[in-house]
């Protein structure tokens, strides 16, 4: 069996050893379990846009109630991402994962039994809290444990698993919306299926090891080495030389450890600039990504298409999400992440505008498909990128805080974009989206660091 190179001379010896491990079965187990958990984040995000038309039949939603339904899950996600990301830096990635999924599952099933629209809005808000931190914690965990030269490629497989949820939601909504199964409205089945599926993934995640890099950053060196051994054995690597990591200098304790985990560290260079970049990024990137996904069917209905045709066109367009995620794998392996991020942002804006002016059914589906495909090249790149540019002890906190802004801006989208759509039409609405994406591209170009094929220690030297 191969052995892990000696790490005694390395700062952050466990992290150094993780970067040198070949990819093994434990890495793949992490990718699968994280990807399936993220499936329900995407399921929840895209459920509102496909479910709202059918809810008019049961609850006669319109105006303020419809906007609140569209926004409620995003508002919950904002709260979850802002608070539970910090929790993951305090109690660990694994415990945070289990809590998030359990919370989501309970409230999604409760929502399926909603007696009225206002209870449904509340249940969607509560479910959103659980899934809100899924991506920040997942981004941090994947960045923690995946080898530096395989980090991008492996992470995209986890994200691809999550994006399968988007066409699944689209076609489930097409089949269940406006119908009853066993005397129960189809939208209730959509909620219950999400909650029940999350329970299955919850049991899969119980076997995941804690992040060795996080354990080391928390001063728990012996536990970190034990977790590292789990990854090493899964990679077919001898564990004998891992004892070198245990004999390396202990991680900081006491005041030194507190300083490492202090939020004040994020106010210092280079992290304050990176935080500022992600604040602007997440306030505006949602106009392109979630603006299309949650409002595409509404745009088509407003353009004169029937509800059935609109849901069919949207479901076909949503096939671009998993395909785009798969396409991102070779692109992320070949190109610098910062440059690929900027290119995908600009392409997304152009494709969205083309969708808005398309008149024929074929062009609507083609440009809808291209928009969703590009969306997930963009999404995979930024999820990997945002987790790489912060230190381990504060990674989930920084990503959670800034990513939470994307949830609050997503919740505001119906209140911003629907009035533009109603007053000026689809082209004007997607022009607003294009301007927002241009702001994102300029900000990343001006501030974003280069990260591809660099270790986390190189990217975050302080």
KAHURA-V937667 format. One line per field, one symbol per residue. ss: DSSP state (@ for helix, = for strand, . for the rest). psi: psi as a letter, one per 40 degrees, with the letter a starting at -180 (. if undefined). burial: + if it has 16 or more other C-alpha atoms within 10 Angstrom, else -. A space follows every 10 residues. Layout:
# KAHURA-V937667
ss->???
psi->???
burial->???
This chain:
# KAHURA-V937667
ss->.==....... ..@@@@@@@@ ....@@@@@@ @@@@@@@@@@ @@@@@@@@@@ @@@@@@@@@. ..@@@@@@@@ @@@@@@@@@@ @@@@@@@@@@ @.@@@@@@@@ @@@@@@@@@@ @@....@@@@ @@@@@@@@@@ @@.@@@@@@@ @@@@@..... @@@@@@@@@@ @@@@@@@@@@ @@@@@@...= =..==@@@@@ @@@@@@@@@@ @@@@@..... .@@@@@@... @@@@@@@@@@ @@@@..==.@ @@@@@@@... ....@@@@@@ @.@@@@@... @@@@@@@@@@ @@@@@@@@@@ @@@@@@@@@@ @@....@@@@ @@@@@@@.@@ @@@@@@@@@@ @@@@..@@@@ @@@@@@@@@@ @@@@@@@... @@@@@@@@@@ @@@@@@@@@@ @@@@@@@@.. .@@@@@@@@@ @@@@@@@@@@ @@@@@@@@@@ @@@@.@@@@@ @@@@@@@@@@ @@@@@@@... .....@@@@. ..
psi->iiihihedeh hfddddddde iihadddddd dddddddddd dddddeddde ddddedddef iibddddddd dddddddddd dddedddded eidddddddd dddddddddd ddeheidddd dddddddddd ededdddddd ddddehidee dddddddddd ddeddddddd ddddddheii hfehiddddd dddddddddd ddddedehii hddddddeeg dddddddddd ddddefhied eeddddeihi iiibdddddd ehdddeeiie dddddddddd ddddddddcd dddeeddddd ddeeiidddd dddddddedd dddddddddd ddddihdddd dddddddddd ddddddehdi dddddddddd dddddedddd ddddddddei ideedddddd dddddddddd dedddddddd dddeidddde dddddddddd dddddddhih ehfiiddddg e.
burial->---+-+++-- -+++++++++ +++--+++++ ++++++++++ ++++++++++ +++++----- +----+++++ ++++++++++ ++++++++++ -+++++++-+ ++++++++++ +++---+--+ ++++++++++ ++++++++++ ++++++++-- ++++++++++ ++++++++++ ++++-+++-- ----++++++ ++-++-+++- ++-++--+++ ++++++++++ ++++++++++ +++++++-+- -+++++-+-+ ++-------+ +---++---+ +-+++-++++ ++++++++++ ++++++++++ ++--+-+--+ ++++++++++ +++++++++- +++---++-+ ++-+++++++ ++++++++-- ---+++++++ ++++++++++ ++++++++++ ++++++++++ ++++++++++ ++++--++-+ +---++++++ ++++++++-+ +-++--+++- +++-+++-++ --
